[in-house]
Amino acid sequence: MLKYRNRLGKKQFLFCSCILKNNCSAYNFKKVANLKSPNVLMFGWEFPPFNSGGLGVACEGLSKALASSGVPLTFVLPFKIPISAPWCKFVFANESSETLDDTQIRKLFSGYQSHSYFSGIKKYGLPEFISGDLIERVRGYAKAAPNIARKNKHSVIHAHDWLTYPAGIAAKETSGKPLVVHVHATEFDRSGSDSVNKDIYNIELEGFRRADAIAAVSEWTKKKIVNKYGIPAGKVKVVYNGIEFSNNGAVIEQNLGRLKQNGAKIVLFVGRITLQKGPDYFVSMAEKVLAHEPNTFFVVSGSGDMEGEMIRQVASRGLSAKFIFCGFLRGEELNRVYKAADIFVMPSVSEPFGLVPLEAMISEVPVLVSKESGVSEILASALKSHFWDIDDMADKVISVLRHKKLQNHLSVNGREEVKAIHWKTAAESLISLYNSLDNAFSMFLLPSAPAFARTQVSDF
Amino acid sequence: MHQPLRVRKYRIFDVGQNSSYFNDESGTNLDNKAIIEKVARKCYLPANSVLLENIKNNPEFKVSFSISGVALEQFEKYMPEVIDSFKALVETGNVELLSETYHHSLASIYSPEEFESQVGLHRKKIKDLFGVTPSVFRNTELIYSNEIAKMVEKMGYKGILAEGADHILGWRSPTFVYKPTGTDNIKLLLKHYRLSDDVAFRFSQRSWESWPLTAPKFADWISSHNGNGNTINLFMDYETFGEHQWEDTGIFEFLRYLPGEILKNPDNNFATPSEVIDRYEAKGELDVPYYVSWADTERDLSAWTGNDLQKEALETLYALGKEIIHIDDPELLEDWRRLQTSDHFYYMCTKWWNDGDVHKYFSPYESPYEAFIAYMNVMQDMRLRLDTAQKNQEHDVSLHKVRPLRFSEV
C-alpha cells in the first residue's frame, strides 16, 4: 500500500516537469534561471587540488552538487590559484596579484592546522599580502570582501569555517544579504582539548552570532556549537558531508602485498598525525592486538606535529618492527594501500565529520570509527568504539582479522552503504536552508518526497 | 513467553580467563536480572493479575501459555513471585501450558536429537513447577514445517502451532484446524495474524485507521468471522501487555474488558488449544515444505539465519555440539544449550529497513556486529573448555586402564 502511494507521488512529479518542458525549451529555462534566480556568494579558503584537508574537499563537493541542482554560485578564494572547476565562477580576493605557483601554494594552506603551528612561518618567497600571520591573512581576506560583494550579485552569503567568517561578515555588512556559516570543524576539534586559541575562538563566536543560520557537519559538531559557544540549537542545522563514489581499481601496494602473501594482516591509520586524530590510542590498541594476532602490521599514512611522538611511542613499546610509517599519501598511492588493508581504524578524539573512513569503505575496507566522530552518526555497516576504549577497539580489530565472514560482510555492505552518502543530499539540505532565509530558493527545491521507509514494523 | 540469557560484552581478553557469559550487572539492556525485574513489574505480574480476575469474572475465559525454560529459570532465580502467579493461573483449570524447547532454540532446524532433548527438558520443568504435562507444542518463534510437525507427532503431541502466513495458506483460512502433510494424527492450529497483530503491533499506533482499538470493536471483528470458521487463534508475545504496549496505552483495560465483550455474543466462546483440537476435525491438509515463522515481513528464517554472520555463528555452535555431547561436563553442556537461544542470532540481523527497526528495538547491543563479536569470543572460550574437557576425559580413561595393574593397592 505504502509503496503504491510512493509510486503515485513520483508520477505526479514527472507530470509537472513535462508541463515545464512543453512551455519553454530546456535552453530557455536555463537562461531564465540565470537571469532571475537567486544565487550564492560562497567564501572558501582552499580548493582541490590545492588543499590541505577535508575543508577543500567539502567545498568542491558542495559547490558541484549545488551547481548541478541549478543554483548559480560564485566561489571566492583568498589567493589566485590555477583552478578550473567548470561548474562555478571563481573570484580571487587578491585578483591583482599573480597566480601562485605550486610550492607557494603548498606552504600557504593551513585550513585545518592549528594557529600556533603556522604563525612562525617564514616568507618562503610568498607575496607580501599572504606571507604574514594566519590571522592577519584572515583579516586581509575580510578587507577584500566588501568589494567582492559589490561586484558579484548575490542573494545569500555562505562562508566555510572560521578562516572565512570575517570575510562573510564583511560581505553581509556591505550587501545586507543573509549569511550562512558552515562549520566543518571548531577550534575545540582542532586543538583536541579545551585549551583553545582565544583569537580563533572569538572569530568563530562572532561568525556564529552574526550568521543568520549555521550549517554543522554533524550532530556532534552541532552539540559543540550549542554547548561551547552558547548558540541556540534552533539556529544550527546539521548538513552531513557526502563523497563522490568512484571505484578503487588500484593494484595492491607491492611490499604490503608481499607481507599479505605470508599471511600477515594489515591495520590501517590514515590522517594527520595530530592530537585530534588519536594516534596514541592507535598505538596502545596495536599493542593489544599484537598480543593476540602477532602476524599483524600497522600501517600509518599521514604526517603532522605528533609524528615524532608517535614513532617514539612505537619504539618504546618495542613495536617498531610491526609499524610501517609511509608519510602523507594521496590519490593512487593511497588507493594502493587501501587495497592491502584488512581494517581501517579512525580513533579520533574529536572528529566533526571524517571523510577518510568513507574512502576506505569505497575501497571495500571494513572500518572502525570512534563514536566521537560525525561520520559515525550516519554509518550502519561500520564498527564503532569510544576513542579511549582501547580494549573495545582491540577486540573489534581482532574479530575482523579472525572472522573472514565479518570482514566480508563489512566490506561488501560498507561499499554499498557509502554509495548512498552523496553530496546531492547535502546540497538539497543546504538549498532548503537558503530557502528559509530567502524563499526565492524554493525554485530549486525538489517536491518533498513522502515519508516512507523506517516505518515501525511494516504494512500488513 | 520468553526471556533469553543475553551474552554480556564478552571480549577477546576474557577468552580462557573466565567463562561467565551471562552475568552482566550493569543495569543496562544486557543485565538479565534487571530485565527480568523490569518486565515482571511492567508486564508479567500486572497482566497475570488481570487474567486471574478475568477468569473469576468469566469462568468461560480460557488462555494458554508457552513459557521457555530459560525464562522460567530466571523467574525462579530473580522473581519467584512470577512463578507463583502462574501457578495460581494454572490452578484455575482455565489455563493450558504448551511445550516448547527449554532453551527457546533453533534445534528443530539444526539437530533433531538436540531438539528432542530440549523438548524433554522443558516437559520436565513444566511438570516439576506446575504439575501438568503439555499435549500441544509450539516451536520457537512459531518456526514450522512438515518435518517439524512429523518430529513433534513422533514425540506424542496431538497438536502444533504455526503462523497463518498467506504464502502457506493461499486461499484457505486460518480459522480452521488442519492436518500437516506427512502426519497421521497431529493437528495444526494457525495464528490469525491480522487480528493478533492488531493487538500486538498496532494497538497504540495512532496512524492506524482503527486507532484507538477498544474491546467492543475488537469483539465485533471476532464475531464477524462467525459462520466462516471454527476458531480464531490469537497468538502473541505476552510482553505485548505492558512491555511492548505500555500501560498508559490502555492495554490492560483492553485485556480486562475483552472476555466480557466477546462473550456478549452467544455464538462465541473461549477454548484452549487442546480443546480446539479435540473439538474440531481437520478441514484439510496443509503442505509446508519450507520453514515458516512469525518473524518479520518475510515470515521465514531470515531473522536468524539471513546473513553470513548468523550462519557462521550457528555453524560454529552446532559443530561444537557434536563433540560436547560426548563429554561428561554438565556445565559445558548447559552453557552450550544456553547459547542456542534464538535471540543471540536475532541480534546479529542486519536487515536495516523496516524489520531492521524491530530488530533494533529488541536488541540489547549497539549493533549486530557487537552481538556477533561477543558471541564468537564466547565460542572461542567454549572451544578451549571443550579441549580441556576432552584431555581430562582421555586422562581419566587412561588412568582407569592402568589401575588394575597396581597390585599393591589390592
Chai-1 contact restraints between the chains, C-beta under 6 A:
chainA,res_idxA,chainB,res_idxB,connection_type,confidence,min_distance_angstrom,max_distance_angstrom,comment,restraint_id
A,H292,B,I12,contact,1.0,0.0,6.0,A-B,restraint_1
A,A380,B,W352,contact,1.0,0.0,6.0,A-B,restraint_2
A,L383,B,Y369,contact,1.0,0.0,6.0,A-B,restraint_3
A,D395,B,R11,contact,1.0,0.0,6.0,A-B,restraint_4
A,D395,B,I12,contact,1.0,0.0,6.0,A-B,restraint_5
A,I398,B,I12,contact,1.0,0.0,6.0,A-B,restraint_6
A,S399,B,I373,contact,1.0,0.0,6.0,A-B,restraint_7
A,K405,B,D308,contact,1.0,0.0,6.0,A-B,restraint_8
A,K405,B,L309,contact,1.0,0.0,6.0,A-B,restraint_9
A,K405,B,E312,contact,1.0,0.0,6.0,A-B,restraint_10
A,H409,B,D308,contact,1.0,0.0,6.0,A-B,restraint_11
A,H409,B,L309,contact,1.0,0.0,6.0,A-B,restraint_12
A,A453,B,W353,contact,1.0,0.0,6.0,A-B,restraint_13
A,V457,B,F201,contact,1.0,0.0,6.0,A-B,restraint_14
A,V457,B,V358,contact,1.0,0.0,6.0,A-B,restraint_15
A,S458,B,T297,contact,1.0,0.0,6.0,A-B,restraint_16
A,S458,B,N354,contact,1.0,0.0,6.0,A-B,restraint_17
A,F460,B,D197,contact,1.0,0.0,6.0,A-B,restraint_18
